């Protein structure tokens, strides 16, 4: 089980991969709203895959990551880590 990562912010977008439940991923952008009113977030996975996940299936935690924890996620997504970071968890 997991969260679908798609190439566009819609449920009909091409499935890029399934993110395992309980894993941490970088929120690159979002939320954006689809035609049905659903919120989508662009995520950067630790393997470098970037895509969109429905906000219905993820949980954004308020806990901040240290730079050392987050830098590899940003690097995999091709981005430079800012000082303020957020942690994202798919639901259990």
Secondary structure, 3 states (H helix, E strand, C coil): CEEEEECCCCCCCCEEEEEECCCEEEEEEEEEECCCCCEEEEEECCCCCEEEEEHHHEEEECCCCCHHHHHHHHHHCCCCCCCCCCEEEECC
